[in-house]
């Protein structure tokens, strides 16, 4: 709630300004800039996996706004999507909101399995995540 023109208003603008925008900027900071593929001069590559997460000590509820009978459901986490069109930030941004009691389960059931899949894919084919223009010609290696 905030006071606007001598009237109290309840909306999510404060959350957007104080939480979403800084988190989006942090995610952008993790994106490679001068090295689009993560290619380094010594011939190895790097891949950053970034998981924007907000952990809350409060309860988390989901309400289906399209339901004819909307009612709150107690949940442990949810993915929030924002379509941003600002001068300095633009695009679709996703973040997960997780309750603190469910954080371990969230990490073990969502984040770690994804990291393990990426690791297994790269172990199986080291070039699987490389852009096509940087994938070596296998005939030239032999």
Residue pairs with C-beta under 8 A, 6 or more apart in sequence:
1 8
1 9
1 10
2 8
2 9
2 13
2 14
3 9
16 82
19 54
20 82
20 93
20 95
21 89
23 52
23 54
23 95
24 52
24 84
24 89
24 93
25 89
26 52
27 50
27 52
27 93
28 89
30 48
30 50
31 48
32 38
32 46
32 48
36 131
37 45
37 130
37 131
37 134
38 45
38 46
38 47
38 48
39 45
39 134
40 46
45 130
47 118
47 122
47 129
49 114
49 115
49 118
51 96
51 111
52 93
52 94
52 95
52 96
53 95
53 96
53 97
53 98
53 106
54 95
54 96
54 97
54 98
55 98
55 99
55 100
55 103
56 97
56 98
56 99
56 100
57 99
57 100
58 99
59 74
59 99
60 74
60 75
60 76
60 77
60 78
60 97
60 98
60 99
61 72
61 73
61 74
61 75
62 72
62 73
62 75
62 78
63 70
63 71
63 72
63 73
64 70
76 98
76 99
76 101
76 102
76 105
76 106
77 96
77 97
77 98
77 99
77 102
77 106
77 110
78 96
78 97
79 94
79 95
79 96
80 94
80 95
80 96
80 97
81 92
81 93
81 94
82 92
82 93
82 94
82 95
83 91
83 92
83 93
84 90
84 91
84 92
84 93
96 106
96 110
98 106
118 129
121 128
121 129
122 128
122 129
127 135
127 136
